């Protein structure tokens, strides 16, 4: 559907983000930033929309610096996603104990998913960043359901400890806003900004 007008690099190891970008028909490179995420305490001290955008820019800049000596013009896309409940910011659970605690915390309640993203072109010094917020309600979860879900290992590399595109989808009662944002990349908003910044263009089928 779309093609990149300049080389595009996704600064993320997330297979979900990679698949979402691929769904647009784009060809791009993947280069994880391997940047340690900011502490949740630091994130809680400020607006998550700002914090996630700053983290996304850090990721994009870290990858761009690795290719600083290359003369090829590239756009870098960094993304950061967090879950917020009771003004507490949840990234990825550190272990099974934390994942269990978070799932009990989310059970039967609404929470917010915030993804910040940054599009960066070091050569032209162009930067475009934004944050998208989605409200999600999780059904009441029994202790047995949580135990069985933890046994799948799905929660451990997901913000908030659940995957909207996996087994965890069965726990979601309602979503207000972007579904792809909950997966980890607000696709409609990223697409709109890439078109506006002339990074990509529609590619008609022949």
URNORCOR-V855763 format. One record per residue. RES is the residue in one small letter. PHI is phi in whole degrees, 0 to 359 (none if undefined). OMEGA is omega in degrees with one decimal (999 if undefined). BURIAL is b if it has 9 or more other C-alpha atoms within 8 Angstrom, else e. Layout:
res:RES phi:PHI omega:OMEGA burial:BURIAL
res:RES phi:PHI omega:OMEGA burial:BURIAL
//
This chain:
res:x phi:none omega:-178.0 burial:b
res:x phi:227 omega:173.6 burial:b
res:x phi:224 omega:179.6 burial:b
res:x phi:281 omega:178.1 burial:b
res:x phi:274 omega:173.5 burial:e
res:x phi:231 omega:177.0 burial:b
res:x phi:299 omega:-178.7 burial:b
res:x phi:242 omega:-179.6 burial:b
res:x phi:236 omega:175.2 burial:b
res:x phi:270 omega:-177.8 burial:b
res:x phi:271 omega:-176.5 burial:b
res:x phi:204 omega:176.4 burial:b
res:x phi:268 omega:-174.2 burial:e
res:x phi:293 omega:176.2 burial:e
res:x phi:293 omega:178.3 burial:e
res:x phi:294 omega:179.0 burial:e
res:x phi:295 omega:179.0 burial:b
res:x phi:298 omega:-179.1 burial:b
res:x phi:293 omega:179.0 burial:e
res:x phi:296 omega:177.3 burial:b
res:x phi:295 omega:179.0 burial:b
res:x phi:298 omega:-178.9 burial:b
res:x phi:297 omega:177.3 burial:e
res:x phi:276 omega:-178.1 burial:e
res:x phi:86 omega:-176.7 burial:b
res:x phi:283 omega:169.9 burial:b
res:x phi:256 omega:-176.4 burial:e
res:x phi:207 omega:176.4 burial:b
res:x phi:259 omega:177.8 burial:e
res:x phi:243 omega:178.3 burial:b
res:x phi:217 omega:-179.0 burial:b
res:x phi:303 omega:-178.2 burial:b
res:x phi:286 omega:-175.5 burial:b
res:x phi:55 omega:-179.8 burial:e
res:x phi:273 omega:177.7 burial:e
res:x phi:296 omega:-178.5 burial:e
res:x phi:291 omega:179.5 burial:e
res:x phi:296 omega:178.6 burial:e
res:x phi:299 omega:-178.6 burial:e
res:x phi:296 omega:177.5 burial:b
res:x phi:297 omega:177.2 burial:e
res:x phi:296 omega:-179.3 burial:e
res:x phi:293 omega:-178.3 burial:b
res:x phi:293 omega:-176.8 burial:b
res:x phi:285 omega:-179.2 burial:e
res:x phi:218 omega:179.6 burial:e
res:x phi:298 omega:-179.3 burial:e
res:x phi:302 omega:178.9 burial:b
res:x phi:297 omega:178.0 burial:b
res:x phi:285 omega:-178.1 burial:b
res:x phi:299 omega:-179.6 burial:b
res:x phi:290 omega:177.5 burial:b
res:x phi:294 omega:178.7 burial:b
res:x phi:295 omega:178.5 burial:b
res:x phi:295 omega:178.5 burial:b
res:x phi:297 omega:178.9 burial:b
res:x phi:292 omega:176.7 burial:b
res:x phi:303 omega:-178.9 burial:b
res:x phi:295 omega:179.7 burial:b
res:x phi:297 omega:-178.6 burial:b
res:x phi:292 omega:179.8 burial:b
res:x phi:298 omega:178.9 burial:b
res:x phi:290 omega:-179.7 burial:b
res:x phi:299 omega:-179.2 burial:b
res:x phi:295 omega:179.4 burial:e
res:x phi:294 omega:-177.2 burial:e
res:x phi:251 omega:-174.1 burial:e
res:x phi:299 omega:-178.4 burial:e
res:x phi:277 omega:-179.3 burial:e
res:x phi:278 omega:-177.3 burial:e
res:x phi:275 omega:-179.0 burial:e
res:x phi:289 omega:176.9 burial:e
res:x phi:278 omega:-178.3 burial:e
res:x phi:224 omega:168.4 burial:b
res:x phi:252 omega:180.0 burial:b
res:x phi:245 omega:179.1 burial:b
res:x phi:243 omega:174.6 burial:b
res:x phi:250 omega:-177.3 burial:b
res:x phi:218 omega:174.5 burial:b
res:x phi:220 omega:-177.6 burial:b
res:x phi:234 omega:175.9 burial:b
res:x phi:225 omega:175.1 burial:b
res:x phi:247 omega:-178.9 burial:b
res:x phi:237 omega:175.2 burial:b
res:x phi:216 omega:-177.1 burial:b
res:x phi:54 omega:-178.6 burial:e
res:x phi:61 omega:175.9 burial:e
res:x phi:260 omega:-179.1 burial:e
res:x phi:265 omega:-179.6 burial:b
res:x phi:249 omega:173.4 burial:b
res:x phi:266 omega:175.3 burial:b
res:x phi:261 omega:-178.5 burial:b
res:x phi:297 omega:-177.9 burial:b
res:x phi:284 omega:-177.4 burial:e
res:x phi:198 omega:-176.9 burial:e
res:x phi:295 omega:179.8 burial:b
res:x phi:298 omega:-179.6 burial:e
res:x phi:291 omega:178.6 burial:b
res:x phi:299 omega:178.7 burial:b
res:x phi:298 omega:179.8 burial:b
res:x phi:300 omega:-178.2 burial:e
res:x phi:292 omega:-179.8 burial:b
res:x phi:296 omega:175.1 burial:b
res:x phi:295 omega:179.8 burial:b
res:x phi:293 omega:-178.1 burial:e
res:x phi:277 omega:-174.3 burial:b
res:x phi:304 omega:175.9 burial:b
res:x phi:71 omega:-173.3 burial:b
res:x phi:223 omega:170.7 burial:b
res:x phi:273 omega:170.3 burial:b
res:x phi:216 omega:-177.6 burial:b
res:x phi:242 omega:173.6 burial:b
res:x phi:247 omega:-179.6 burial:b
res:x phi:240 omega:174.0 burial:b
res:x phi:243 omega:171.8 burial:b
res:x phi:256 omega:177.5 burial:b
res:x phi:224 omega:179.9 burial:b
res:x phi:219 omega:172.4 burial:b
res:x phi:255 omega:-171.1 burial:b
res:x phi:227 omega:173.8 burial:b
res:x phi:239 omega:-175.4 burial:b
res:x phi:298 omega:-176.4 burial:b
res:x phi:293 omega:-178.3 burial:e
res:x phi:267 omega:-178.3 burial:e
res:x phi:62 omega:176.2 burial:e
res:x phi:275 omega:179.2 burial:e
res:x phi:223 omega:175.8 burial:e
res:x phi:224 omega:179.2 burial:e
res:x phi:225 omega:-177.4 burial:b
res:x phi:200 omega:174.4 burial:b
res:x phi:223 omega:-177.8 burial:b
res:x phi:234 omega:-178.7 burial:b
res:x phi:241 omega:179.8 burial:b
res:x phi:229 omega:176.7 burial:b
res:x phi:262 omega:-177.0 burial:b
res:x phi:227 omega:174.9 burial:b
res:x phi:248 omega:177.1 burial:b
res:x phi:262 omega:179.1 burial:b
res:x phi:291 omega:174.8 burial:b
res:x phi:297 omega:-178.4 burial:e
res:x phi:251 omega:176.3 burial:b
res:x phi:278 omega:178.0 burial:e
res:x phi:299 omega:179.4 burial:e
res:x phi:294 omega:178.7 burial:e
res:x phi:296 omega:-179.9 burial:e
res:x phi:295 omega:178.8 burial:b
res:x phi:299 omega:179.9 burial:b
res:x phi:295 omega:-179.9 burial:e
res:x phi:292 omega:177.9 burial:b
res:x phi:299 omega:-179.1 burial:b
res:x phi:293 omega:178.3 burial:e
res:x phi:282 omega:-176.3 burial:e
res:x phi:69 omega:-178.7 burial:e
res:x phi:296 omega:-173.2 burial:b
res:x phi:291 omega:-162.5 burial:b
res:x phi:282 omega:176.1 burial:b
res:x phi:240 omega:-178.3 burial:e
res:x phi:240 omega:175.7 burial:b
res:x phi:300 omega:180.0 burial:b
res:x phi:83 omega:177.0 burial:b
res:x phi:85 omega:175.1 burial:b
res:x phi:210 omega:-178.4 burial:b
res:x phi:241 omega:-179.3 burial:b
res:x phi:291 omega:-177.4 burial:b
res:x phi:259 omega:-177.3 burial:e
res:x phi:241 omega:177.8 burial:e
res:x phi:301 omega:-178.7 burial:b
res:x phi:299 omega:178.2 burial:b
res:x phi:301 omega:-179.2 burial:b
res:x phi:292 omega:-178.9 burial:e
res:x phi:270 omega:-173.4 burial:e
res:x phi:273 omega:178.4 burial:b
res:x phi:272 omega:-174.8 burial:b
res:x phi:202 omega:175.7 burial:e
res:x phi:231 omega:174.3 burial:b
res:x phi:244 omega:-178.9 burial:e
res:x phi:122 omega:-173.5 burial:e
res:x phi:286 omega:175.4 burial:b
res:x phi:291 omega:-177.5 burial:b
res:x phi:295 omega:174.6 burial:b
res:x phi:297 omega:179.0 burial:b
res:x phi:293 omega:177.2 burial:b
res:x phi:290 omega:176.6 burial:b
res:x phi:136 omega:178.5 burial:b
res:x phi:209 omega:179.0 burial:b
res:x phi:289 omega:-165.7 burial:b
res:x phi:298 omega:-177.5 burial:b
res:x phi:298 omega:-178.2 burial:e
res:x phi:290 omega:177.8 burial:e
res:x phi:297 omega:178.1 burial:b
res:x phi:301 omega:-179.7 burial:e
res:x phi:301 omega:-180.0 burial:e
res:x phi:289 omega:178.1 burial:b
res:x phi:294 omega:175.6 burial:b
res:x phi:292 omega:-178.3 burial:b
res:x phi:295 omega:-179.7 burial:e
res:x phi:274 omega:178.4 burial:e
res:x phi:62 omega:177.7 burial:e
res:x phi:276 omega:-179.1 burial:b
res:x phi:228 omega:175.9 burial:b
res:x phi:212 omega:177.1 burial:b
res:x phi:298 omega:178.7 burial:e
res:x phi:237 omega:-178.8 burial:e
res:x phi:298 omega:175.2 burial:e
res:x phi:286 omega:179.1 burial:e
res:x phi:256 omega:999 burial:e
//
